[in-house]
Amino acid sequence: MNLRLQVNGKRLLKRLDDFAAIGATPAGGVDRQALSLEDRTARALLADLATQRGFSVFQDAMANLFIRRDGNAPDRPPFLIGSHLDSQPTGGRYDGALGTLAAFEVLETLEDAAIDTEAPIELVAWTNEEGSRFAPGTMGSMAFSVGHIPEDWQATRGTDGVPLRNALAATLEALPSAERKALGFPILGYLELHIEQGPSLEKENIPIGIVTGIQGTRWFEVTVTGQAAHAGTTQLGFRRDPMVAVTSALHALYNGIMPADEAARLTVGRIAAQPGSINAIPGSVTLTIDLRHPLLERLIAIEAQVLAAFQTACAAQGCSVDLRKTFDMSPALFSKTVVEGLEQAARHLGLPVKHMVSGAFHDAFYVAKVAPAAMIFVPCREGLSHNEAEYVEPEHSIAGAQMLLQSTLDVLAMVAIGK
């Protein structure tokens, strides 16, 4: 569907400024963590704007916020567009917010033009995408995809000690006029606009990324155990030093994984030695490893490579290793139909695009388990995100919203007829 509708760029940019003021930090970023007072304030503002336009407002048990514009077949399942409003403690003003507010701009543009659509279109603001206050992240979309709140979340507390159940209750009560929806209701499909959170689009001067999938991620906690001993009296031949084993294994992995495969990612984010004394050989060293790859078979192979490197290094030092997997997310491949709709929309708009796999995980990962889904990326300056200096050029924000509008119409036309 190529109706040549135009989003109101000035309105969108003002909305981005208005929402950036909620939880604003002195350095120009945003601290609007999930289910906080600031998050509730942002949700209330969005709900108020929706009510002013005559849209319906709903919440589900996970406090996912839905804003609905009926089409000419209101009894059909809706097509979802959106993202999230929560941020990192020192986050940027575009991560999540751009996708949510651009989705609201799509609803407003359709309303301004009195356009009937093949099915209702609903904006969704997912709960706790970031995972900075409550773990894990992407809670809202994860619960939506399985149709219930996982039992093991009942004991979850935030970094501030607040129980998740209390924060959820306060957030739901803050919007008493919002009707309740069942968790995990049927939908026709899902589109999410997001900043790239990487440098490639900006470097290549391409305004739009068509995201075809999300790479897989595996997290590990590795403990290498040796023997604590005196730093000054223990000769080399008598040492069982876990730090030597760890540095030897990491040297092999850093030189053997990412240089050999440009799609692979290896990150050590935490490392600690025990007992942690300046004049003692450590008894053990614990570290975390984050592995990522868009292909499952490569992710499996890289995991085996990590284990082998540690086993070899530990054997040489007389140490032992325990490698425990703490997170396992297989790669996601987005719907071919939705990707085709994005390509068609880009042709309608005359926008250059780059096909991409997301390096970060997003709510679309879980929604794709229950409905056709895909994502749109726009460039961010120097690829910075989760940073108060995060910035998107105004023309890229507007182009992203325009792409979301056209894509919503084109993809909805496809999925509505069951293509």
C-alpha positions in Angstrom: 0.0 0.0 0.0 1.6 3.2 -1.1 -0.6 6.1 0.1 2.2 8.7 0.2 1.3 9.6 3.8 3.8 11.7 5.6 4.5 11.6 9.3 4.6 14.9 11.2 8.4 15.1 11.8 8.1 18.3 13.9 5.5 16.6 16.2 7.7 13.5 16.6 10.8 15.5 17.5 8.9 17.5 20.1 7.6 14.2 21.6 11.2 12.9 21.8 12.1 16.1 23.7 9.1 15.9 26.0 9.8 12.2 27.0 13.5 12.8 27.4 12.7 15.3 30.1 11.2 12.5 32.2 14.1 11.1 34.1 16.6 13.5 32.5 20.1 13.4 33.7 22.5 16.4 34.1 24.7 15.0 31.2 21.8 15.0 28.8 20.7 11.3 29.1 17.9 9.5 30.7 17.5 7.5 33.9 14.0 5.9 33.6 14.4 2.4 34.8 11.7 -0.2 34.5 8.6 0.2 36.7 10.1 3.3 38.5 8.3 6.5 39.2 9.9 8.0 36.0 8.7 5.0 34.0 5.2 5.3 35.3 5.2 9.0 34.5 6.2 8.4 30.9 3.5 5.7 30.6 0.9 8.1 32.0 1.9 10.8 29.5 1.7 8.4 26.6 -1.7 7.1 27.8 -3.0 10.7 28.2 -1.9 11.6 24.7 -3.7 8.4 23.4 -6.9 9.3 25.2 -6.8 12.8 23.7 -6.7 11.2 20.3 -9.6 8.8 21.0 -7.4 5.7 21.1 -8.1 2.9 23.5 -5.5 2.1 26.3 -4.9 -1.3 27.8 -2.4 -3.1 30.1 -1.8 -6.8 30.7 -0.6 -8.5 33.9 3.0 -7.7 33.0 2.2 -4.0 32.7 2.8 -4.0 28.9 1.1 -0.9 27.7 -1.1 -1.1 24.6 -2.7 1.8 22.6 -5.2 0.7 20.0 -6.5 2.3 16.8 -9.3 0.3 15.3 -9.3 -0.4 11.6 -12.2 -1.5 9.4 -12.1 -5.0 10.9 -12.0 -4.3 14.7 -12.7 -8.0 15.6 -9.5 -9.2 13.9 -6.3 -9.6 16.0 -4.2 -6.4 16.0 -0.9 -5.7 14.3 1.6 -4.5 16.9 4.2 -1.7 16.5 6.3 -0.3 19.3 9.3 -0.8 21.6 10.0 0.3 25.2 10.2 3.3 27.4 12.5 2.1 30.2 16.2 3.0 30.1 19.6 2.2 31.5 20.6 4.2 34.7 22.7 6.4 32.5 20.9 5.7 29.2 20.2 7.8 26.1 17.0 9.5 25.0 16.5 7.4 21.9 17.0 3.7 22.9 13.4 2.4 23.1 11.7 5.8 23.2 12.2 6.4 19.5 10.5 3.2 18.5 7.6 3.8 20.9 7.0 7.4 20.0 7.4 6.7 16.3 4.8 4.1 16.6 2.5 6.6 18.3 3.3 9.0 15.4 2.1 6.2 13.0 -1.2 6.0 14.8 -1.6 9.8 14.7 -0.7 10.0 11.1 -3.3 7.4 10.2 -5.9 9.1 12.3 -5.1 12.5 10.8 -5.7 11.1 7.3 -8.7 9.0 8.4 -7.2 5.8 6.9 -8.9 2.5 7.5 -6.6 -0.4 7.9 -7.2 -4.1 7.3 -7.0 -4.8 11.1 -6.5 -2.8 14.3 -3.0 -1.4 14.9 -1.7 -1.3 18.4 1.2 0.5 19.8 3.0 -1.5 22.6 5.4 -0.3 25.2 7.0 -3.4 26.5 7.9 -3.7 30.2 11.5 -3.9 31.3 13.4 -4.3 28.1 16.6 -3.1 29.5 16.9 -5.4 32.6 18.9 -2.7 34.5 16.7 -2.7 37.5 15.0 -6.1 37.3 16.6 -9.1 35.7 16.2 -10.6 33.2 15.7 -8.0 30.5 12.9 -8.2 27.9 10.5 -9.4 30.6 7.4 -8.0 29.1 7.8 -9.5 25.6 9.1 -12.8 27.2 6.0 -13.1 29.3 3.8 -12.2 26.3 5.4 -14.9 24.2 4.6 -17.7 26.8 1.3 -16.2 27.9 2.1 -16.1 31.6 4.6 -14.6 34.1 7.2 -17.2 34.9 7.0 -18.6 38.4 10.7 -17.9 39.2 10.1 -14.2 38.7 7.9 -14.1 41.9 11.0 -13.7 44.1 12.7 -11.2 41.9 13.9 -8.0 43.5 15.3 -4.9 41.8 18.7 -3.5 42.3 17.0 -1.2 44.9 15.5 -4.2 46.8 11.9 -3.5 45.6 10.1 -6.8 44.8 9.1 -7.1 41.2 5.5 -7.9 42.2 5.2 -4.7 44.1 6.6 -2.6 41.3 4.2 -4.3 38.8 1.2 -3.6 41.1 2.2 0.1 41.5 2.6 0.5 37.7 -0.8 -1.1 37.0 -2.5 0.9 39.6 -1.0 4.1 38.3 -3.2 3.8 35.2 -6.6 2.9 36.7 -8.5 3.9 33.5 -6.5 1.4 31.3 -8.5 -1.7 30.6 -6.9 -5.1 31.2 -5.9 -7.4 28.4 -5.0 -11.1 28.6 -1.3 -11.8 28.6 -0.3 -13.2 25.2 -3.3 -12.4 23.1 -3.2 -13.3 19.4 -1.6 -10.8 17.0 -1.1 -10.6 13.3 2.5 -9.5 13.4 5.0 -7.1 14.9 7.4 -4.3 13.8 9.9 -2.5 15.9 11.9 0.6 15.1 15.1 0.9 17.0 18.5 2.7 16.9 21.2 0.5 15.6 23.4 0.7 18.7 26.4 0.1 16.4 28.4 2.2 13.9 27.8 0.5 10.5 24.8 2.5 9.2 26.4 5.8 10.1 29.8 4.8 8.6 28.2 3.6 5.4 25.8 6.6 5.2 22.7 4.4 5.0 19.6 5.7 6.7 17.7 2.4 7.2 18.7 -1.1 8.3 16.3 -4.0 7.6 17.0 -6.4 10.4 16.6 -10.0 9.3 17.4 -11.7 12.7 19.1 -11.5 16.0 22.3 -13.3 16.8 22.4 -16.0 19.4 24.0 -15.4 22.8 25.5 -17.6 25.4 26.8 -16.5 28.8 29.2 -18.5 31.0 30.7 -18.2 34.4 34.1 -19.8 34.5 35.9 -20.8 37.6 39.6 -21.9 37.4 40.9 -23.4 40.7 44.6 -23.7 41.6 46.3 -23.4 44.9 46.7 -20.3 47.0 50.3 -19.8 48.1 52.8 -17.2 49.1 53.8 -14.8 46.4 57.4 -14.4 47.5 58.4 -17.9 48.5 56.7 -20.1 46.0 59.0 -21.0 43.1 57.7 -21.4 39.5 57.9 -25.2 39.5 55.7 -25.4 42.6 53.0 -23.0 41.5 49.4 -23.9 40.5 48.4 -20.4 39.5 44.9 -20.1 38.1 45.6 -16.5 36.8 48.3 -17.9 34.5 45.8 -20.5 33.2 43.1 -17.8 32.7 45.4 -15.4 30.9 46.8 -18.2 28.7 43.3 -19.4 27.7 42.1 -15.9 27.0 45.1 -15.1 24.9 44.3 -18.1 22.7 40.6 -17.2 22.5 41.1 -13.5 21.8 43.5 -14.4 19.0 41.5 -17.3 17.7 37.8 -16.4 17.7 37.0 -12.9 16.5 40.0 -12.5 14.1 38.9 -15.7 12.4 35.2 -14.9 12.1 34.0 -11.4 11.8 30.4 -12.4 12.9 31.7 -13.8 16.2 31.7 -11.9 19.5 33.7 -12.8 22.6 33.6 -10.6 25.7 34.9 -11.0 29.2 33.0 -8.5 31.3 34.0 -9.5 34.9 37.0 -11.2 36.4 37.9 -11.7 40.1 40.7 -13.5 42.0 40.3 -15.1 45.4 41.5 -14.4 48.1 42.3 -11.2 46.3 45.5 -10.4 48.3 48.4 -8.5 46.7 51.0 -10.9 48.1 49.2 -14.2 47.5 48.9 -16.5 44.5 45.2 -16.8 43.9 43.4 -20.0 44.9 40.8 -19.4 42.2 39.8 -17.0 39.4 36.3 -16.5 38.3 35.2 -14.7 35.1 32.3 -14.2 32.8 32.2 -14.8 29.1 29.7 -13.5 26.6 29.6 -15.3 23.3 27.5 -14.3 20.3 27.0 -15.4 16.7 24.1 -15.3 14.2 24.5 -19.0 13.3 23.7 -21.7 15.9 26.2 -24.2 14.6 29.0 -21.6 14.9 27.9 -20.7 18.4 28.1 -24.3 19.4 31.5 -24.6 17.8 32.8 -21.5 19.6 31.6 -22.8 22.9 33.6 -26.0 22.4 36.6 -23.8 21.4 36.3 -21.9 24.7 36.1 -25.1 26.8 39.1 -26.7 25.0 41.2 -23.5 25.5 40.6 -23.5 29.3 41.1 -27.3 29.6 44.5 -27.0 27.8 45.6 -24.0 29.8 44.5 -25.5 33.1 46.2 -28.8 32.4 49.5 -27.0 31.8 49.2 -25.2 35.1 47.9 -28.0 37.3 44.6 -26.3 37.7 40.9 -27.4 37.2 38.1 -25.6 35.4 34.4 -25.4 35.9 32.4 -23.8 33.0 28.8 -23.1 33.8 26.3 -21.8 31.2 24.1 -19.1 32.7 22.2 -17.9 29.7 21.4 -19.5 26.3 19.5 -17.6 23.6 19.5 -19.3 20.2 19.7 -17.0 17.1 16.4 -15.7 15.8 15.5 -15.5 12.1 12.8 -13.0 11.4 9.8 -13.6 9.1 10.5 -13.7 5.4 7.1 -12.1 4.7 7.8 -9.2 7.1 11.3 -8.6 5.7 9.8 -8.6 2.2 7.3 -6.0 3.4 10.1 -3.9 4.7 11.9 -4.1 1.4 8.8 -3.1 -0.5 8.3 -0.1 1.9 11.9 1.1 1.3 11.3 0.9 -2.5 8.1 2.9 -2.1 10.0 5.6 -0.1 13.2 5.5 -2.2 15.3 4.8 0.9 18.6 3.0 0.7 18.8 0.1 3.1 21.2 -2.4 4.5 20.2 -5.9 5.6 21.5 -6.6 9.1 21.6 -9.1 11.9 21.1 -7.4 15.3 24.0 -7.8 17.7 21.8 -6.9 20.7 18.7 -8.7 21.8 15.3 -6.9 21.6 11.7 -7.5 22.4 11.2 -8.6 18.7 13.2 -11.7 19.5 10.4 -13.1 21.8 7.5 -11.7 19.8 8.9 -13.5 16.7 8.2 -16.8 18.5 4.4 -16.2 18.3 3.9 -14.0 15.2 5.6 -12.8 12.1 8.1 -10.0 13.2 11.1 -8.0 12.1 12.9 -4.8 12.9 14.0 -1.5 11.4 17.3 0.2 12.5 18.3 3.8 12.1 21.9 5.2 12.6 23.1 6.6 15.9 26.1 8.8 16.2 29.4 6.8 16.5 27.2 3.7 17.4 26.9 4.9 21.0 24.0 3.5 23.0 23.4 2.8 26.7 25.3 6.1 27.1 24.1 9.6 27.9 25.8 10.9 24.7 23.5 8.7 22.5 22.3 10.7 19.6 20.2 10.3 16.4 20.1 13.0 13.8 16.6 14.5 13.5 16.3 13.5 9.8 17.1 9.9 10.7 14.4 9.8 13.5 11.9 11.1 10.9 13.1 8.7 8.2 12.7 5.8 10.7 9.2 6.9 11.6 8.3 7.2 7.9 9.7 3.8 7.2 7.7 2.4 10.1 4.5 4.0 8.8 5.0 2.6 5.2 6.2 -0.7 6.5 3.2 -1.1 8.8 0.8 -0.5 5.9 2.7 -2.8 3.5 3.3 -5.6 6.0 -0.2 -5.5 7.3 -1.6 -5.8 3.8 0.5 -9.0 3.4 -0.2 -10.7 6.7 -3.9 -9.7 6.6 -4.3 -11.9 3.5 -2.2 -14.7 5.0 0.8 -14.3 2.6 
